[in-house]
């Protein structure tokens, strides 16, 4: 688990926030801080439902519908439009404002690169898919894709172990059929990094940082922020509490931020949790006001 520990300890900024009346504004996460007037009517059940929804969304962040939509609209181009170039890093990208003979229009730049044989941790070799850009493409049938961001995922697996490392930032929108029923159709705007390790017969380790904007709970759109959130099954040897993550998860409901602070603590050797607080619950705070426990089935 050494590589995961280094990724967790060195690859992401840690928060110095302390639960309770000494709450502060973290310059790396200004949404974490005391509110001018902490509300008293926030329903804890809505906070729990919002966090559960965020984790469901994280499970759905898959490049496949985006790659399918991109490939379909790009197929309407030809050698004259759009113009392609090769970056110093070796991948090809297009940059143009033009209309192809087939009637497809291109405006901006974009890239889809798939690199195989990428060595990753635990002796695995995987594939890295990178897709994104800034601009729009509309096919001759009217189906289009708007991009203002990038998604990259490296995935590797052998008979017993799978590892995926996802980074997504920006916004994507398409009316291509590939988006139907997927995260693209939901209108979410994720800016997250997520590392997942699954060992057959042992369990899973998951490390998450970032924000998902535009989640929908009962018709209300809201963001969820995840800062230094790590959770693992006990059998992995990464934690002594498999039902509660580290870090802070913040939810904005009705214009007010609620910060849920969990008990497990990151160390260089893993996640440590006093046995009497391994209960799957964190404490919710609105500014300096405690709202009580928030319990989620992670």
Legacy VTK file of the C-alpha trace (Angstrom):
# vtk DataFile Version 3.0
C-alpha trace
ASCII
DATASET POLYDATA
POINTS 298 float
0.000 0.000 0.000
3.058 2.283 0.026
2.236 3.909 -3.297
-1.287 4.720 -2.139
0.022 6.218 1.070
2.427 8.456 -0.834
-0.351 9.523 -3.223
-2.566 10.345 -0.283
0.083 12.131 1.783
1.998 13.958 -0.942
-0.310 14.226 -3.917
-3.034 16.226 -2.228
-3.056 19.203 0.130
-4.224 18.411 3.641
-6.615 20.505 5.656
-5.743 21.896 9.053
-9.369 22.403 9.941
-10.365 21.492 13.484
-13.927 20.575 14.319
-15.864 22.805 16.655
-15.787 26.469 17.608
-12.225 26.947 16.336
-13.289 26.382 12.724
-11.376 28.461 10.229
-11.180 29.414 6.584
-8.688 27.220 4.765
-7.006 29.212 1.946
-6.963 26.031 -0.137
-10.695 25.559 0.421
-12.357 28.880 1.202
-15.790 27.241 1.384
-14.677 25.729 4.696
-15.144 28.431 7.262
-17.496 30.091 9.739
-20.751 31.422 8.406
-21.956 34.871 9.372
-25.177 33.388 10.725
-25.352 29.647 11.110
-28.829 28.339 10.242
-30.638 26.098 12.699
-33.191 24.449 10.383
-30.904 22.261 8.242
-32.167 18.670 8.106
-29.347 16.203 8.761
-31.170 13.632 6.627
-30.788 15.920 3.593
-27.066 16.219 4.250
-26.791 12.419 4.425
-28.781 12.011 1.205
-26.590 14.590 -0.539
-23.385 12.777 0.401
-24.823 9.443 -0.727
-25.795 11.055 -4.041
-22.247 12.383 -4.488
-20.788 8.890 -4.047
-23.301 7.477 -6.520
-22.167 10.153 -8.983
-18.509 9.263 -8.423
-19.311 5.663 -9.376
-20.760 6.874 -12.690
-17.851 9.016 -13.896
-16.838 6.900 -16.876
-15.174 8.245 -20.052
-17.022 5.789 -22.323
-20.072 7.952 -23.260
-17.839 10.976 -23.812
-15.436 9.008 -26.014
-18.342 7.537 -28.000
-19.945 10.938 -28.602
-16.612 12.555 -29.504
-15.665 9.784 -31.933
-19.061 9.952 -33.642
-19.002 13.684 -34.303
-15.308 13.661 -35.254
-15.996 10.982 -37.872
-17.728 13.674 -39.949
-14.435 15.501 -40.457
-11.919 14.871 -43.232
-8.333 15.706 -44.156
-9.201 19.358 -44.811
-11.321 20.072 -41.719
-10.414 20.138 -38.948
-6.648 20.655 -39.032
-4.630 18.292 -36.845
-1.314 18.933 -35.126
1.066 16.891 -32.984
1.940 18.150 -29.510
5.445 17.907 -28.065
4.158 15.150 -25.805
3.378 13.068 -28.895
-0.427 13.146 -29.001
-2.497 14.536 -31.882
-5.060 17.299 -31.439
-7.256 19.365 -33.705
-7.394 23.179 -33.783
-9.675 24.897 -36.266
-12.810 26.845 -37.082
-14.234 25.248 -40.195
-17.004 23.273 -41.853
-16.226 19.927 -43.464
-17.598 18.882 -46.880
-19.995 16.539 -45.059
-21.560 19.501 -43.225
-19.946 19.092 -39.798
-18.755 22.253 -38.059
-15.709 22.536 -35.795
-14.825 25.461 -33.575
-12.007 25.338 -31.008
-9.643 22.487 -30.253
-9.900 18.968 -28.938
-8.026 15.774 -28.280
-8.709 12.078 -27.832
-5.629 10.062 -27.013
-5.443 6.422 -25.924
-2.049 5.202 -24.742
-1.570 1.525 -23.973
1.199 -0.183 -22.055
1.335 2.409 -19.279
3.159 1.060 -16.185
1.352 1.849 -12.929
1.684 0.814 -9.298
1.595 -2.782 -7.999
3.302 -4.071 -11.130
0.254 -3.432 -13.283
0.297 -2.190 -16.877
-2.683 -0.190 -18.063
-4.242 2.140 -20.603
-4.533 5.927 -20.276
-7.436 7.643 -22.022
-7.328 11.431 -22.341
-10.187 13.402 -23.859
-11.176 17.051 -23.800
-10.644 20.486 -25.215
-12.371 23.819 -25.552
-14.992 24.442 -28.176
-17.765 22.641 -30.001
-18.373 20.138 -32.767
-21.714 19.671 -34.531
-22.215 16.747 -36.871
-24.162 16.892 -40.123
-27.108 15.253 -38.333
-27.202 18.076 -35.796
-25.814 16.069 -32.885
-23.173 18.102 -31.104
-20.584 18.105 -28.359
-19.476 21.085 -26.273
-16.273 20.771 -24.258
-14.545 23.054 -21.827
-12.358 20.690 -19.839
-10.453 17.433 -19.758
-10.964 13.917 -18.506
-8.114 11.467 -18.046
-8.286 7.961 -16.632
-5.632 5.294 -16.309
-7.038 1.819 -15.805
-5.113 -1.399 -15.230
-6.002 -4.895 -14.078
-4.715 -8.422 -13.758
-6.334 -11.601 -12.465
-6.629 -10.326 -8.886
-6.103 -6.546 -8.828
-7.618 -3.551 -10.599
-6.504 0.062 -10.317
-8.045 3.202 -11.782
-6.905 6.783 -11.459
-9.406 9.351 -12.719
-9.028 13.108 -13.082
-11.802 15.233 -14.530
-12.118 19.001 -14.706
-14.437 21.344 -16.534
-17.751 20.830 -18.293
-19.032 18.645 -21.101
-22.407 18.594 -22.828
-23.766 16.564 -25.731
-27.075 15.565 -27.230
-25.576 12.427 -28.747
-27.436 9.238 -27.863
-24.353 7.920 -26.052
-25.096 10.353 -23.216
-28.567 8.967 -22.506
-28.827 7.745 -18.935
-25.226 8.664 -18.095
-23.516 11.376 -16.048
-23.299 13.541 -19.178
-27.084 13.726 -19.380
-27.327 14.696 -15.698
-25.556 18.019 -16.227
-23.064 17.436 -13.396
-19.860 19.463 -13.383
-17.216 17.356 -11.621
-13.729 18.608 -10.845
-12.357 15.633 -8.982
-9.523 13.165 -8.717
-10.354 9.620 -7.659
-8.034 6.681 -7.095
-9.565 3.216 -6.694
-7.759 -0.031 -5.928
-9.682 -3.308 -5.763
-8.068 -6.592 -4.737
-10.232 -9.663 -5.265
-11.034 -11.404 -2.005
-9.472 -8.582 0.027
-11.322 -5.332 -0.582
-11.104 -1.802 -1.922
-9.207 1.413 -1.255
-10.630 4.723 -2.490
-9.114 8.227 -2.310
-11.060 11.294 -3.491
-10.475 15.042 -3.698
-12.492 17.728 -5.448
-16.011 18.988 -6.037
-19.076 17.872 -7.967
-21.288 20.788 -8.951
-24.895 20.658 -10.080
-26.030 17.524 -8.278
-29.813 17.317 -8.003
-31.715 16.428 -4.832
-35.486 16.846 -4.996
-35.167 19.490 -7.687
-32.492 21.522 -5.902
-29.089 21.833 -7.562
-26.129 21.893 -5.192
-22.383 21.131 -4.914
-20.564 18.597 -2.752
-16.898 19.146 -1.870
-14.667 16.240 -0.838
-11.356 17.116 0.787
-8.806 14.388 1.571
-11.490 11.702 1.657
-10.079 8.178 1.905
-11.888 4.972 2.796
-10.790 1.353 2.685
-11.776 -2.133 3.723
-10.001 -3.304 6.863
-8.576 -6.396 5.130
-6.457 -4.170 2.868
-4.328 -3.187 5.848
-4.851 0.466 4.976
-7.264 1.260 7.803
-8.607 -0.023 11.101
-12.102 1.324 10.349
-13.744 0.188 7.150
-17.037 2.050 7.524
-15.880 5.658 7.849
-13.612 7.850 5.697
-11.039 10.444 6.564
-11.415 14.090 5.657
-14.185 16.636 5.277
-17.249 16.446 3.044
-19.060 19.755 2.579
-22.563 20.205 1.176
-24.276 23.462 0.254
-28.019 23.338 0.810
-30.346 26.327 0.551
-27.307 28.594 0.257
-25.656 27.376 3.482
-22.518 25.263 3.768
-22.545 22.222 6.046
-19.136 20.633 6.737
-19.118 16.999 7.866
-15.859 16.150 9.637
-15.017 12.480 10.018
-12.973 10.900 12.809
-10.321 8.753 11.060
-6.915 10.409 10.700
-4.421 10.032 7.859
-0.896 9.014 8.853
2.176 7.902 6.943
1.259 4.316 7.826
-2.399 4.425 6.864
-5.650 5.549 8.450
-5.963 5.430 12.222
-9.281 5.557 14.051
-9.953 5.313 17.779
-12.110 2.205 18.166
-14.858 4.034 20.035
-15.582 6.370 17.097
-15.556 3.882 14.213
-19.267 4.251 13.629
-19.669 5.482 10.048
-20.671 8.938 11.274
-19.061 12.340 11.090
-20.046 15.499 12.912
-21.869 18.150 10.902
-21.019 21.814 11.412
-22.581 24.971 10.084
-19.969 27.566 10.844
-19.305 27.137 14.564
-22.622 25.421 15.260
-22.732 21.638 15.608
-25.696 19.998 13.879
-24.965 16.550 15.325
-23.900 13.285 13.669
-24.229 12.568 9.961
-24.179 8.841 9.196
-23.681 7.474 5.692
-23.356 3.917 4.382
-20.190 4.329 2.324
LINES 1 299
298 0 1 2 3 4 5 6 7 8 9 10 11 12 13 14 15 16 17 18 19 20 21 22 23 24 25 26 27 28 29 30 31 32 33 34 35 36 37 38 39 40 41 42 43 44 45 46 47 48 49 50 51 52 53 54 55 56 57 58 59 60 61 62 63 64 65 66 67 68 69 70 71 72 73 74 75 76 77 78 79 80 81 82 83 84 85 86 87 88 89 90 91 92 93 94 95 96 97 98 99 100 101 102 103 104 105 106 107 108 109 110 111 112 113 114 115 116 117 118 119 120 121 122 123 124 125 126 127 128 129 130 131 132 133 134 135 136 137 138 139 140 141 142 143 144 145 146 147 148 149 150 151 152 153 154 155 156 157 158 159 160 161 162 163 164 165 166 167 168 169 170 171 172 173 174 175 176 177 178 179 180 181 182 183 184 185 186 187 188 189 190 191 192 193 194 195 196 197 198 199 200 201 202 203 204 205 206 207 208 209 210 211 212 213 214 215 216 217 218 219 220 221 222 223 224 225 226 227 228 229 230 231 232 233 234 235 236 237 238 239 240 241 242 243 244 245 246 247 248 249 250 251 252 253 254 255 256 257 258 259 260 261 262 263 264 265 266 267 268 269 270 271 272 273 274 275 276 277 278 279 280 281 282 283 284 285 286 287 288 289 290 291 292 293 294 295 296 297
